[in-house]
Amino acid sequence: MRRLGLVLAALGCAAVVPAQAAAPLSRVQVVALEFHYRLSRVRIPAGPARIELVNFGQDEHDLRLRRVGGTAVYQLPKVLPGERRILTVRLKPGLYRLSCTVADHAARGMRAQLRVRRPQPTTA
């Protein structure tokens, strides 16, 4: 690619340089049952994340996500049995607590944790 850029510059043409690669999108599926969550993974790298809430239970459920020590709260609204909703967010490193805010679901055990770690540096 560098050689192509030098050739184009020598010919007086504009060279297109690829932009820095964007952080890859992490994906986590949260399965809601009575009365717990099952996560497809419990650790993801910081950056953009797609969180999918799937309700395989018999009651409606929602999802509240908050980083320990943070102020931002992310929320997916109620999902009826058999439905799913998707939330795309940018997560900072830290421990996130997930809970269902419907009635007493969290008190009955509908909670989980997601660890968001700093991305590993890439070597070129």
Secondary structure, DSSP 8 states (H G I E B T S, - for coil): -HHHHHHHHHTT-------------EEEEEEEETTEEEES-SEEESEEEEEEEEE-SSS-EEEEEEETT---EEEEEEE-TT-EEEEEEEE-SEEEEEE--STTTTTTT-EEEEEEE-------
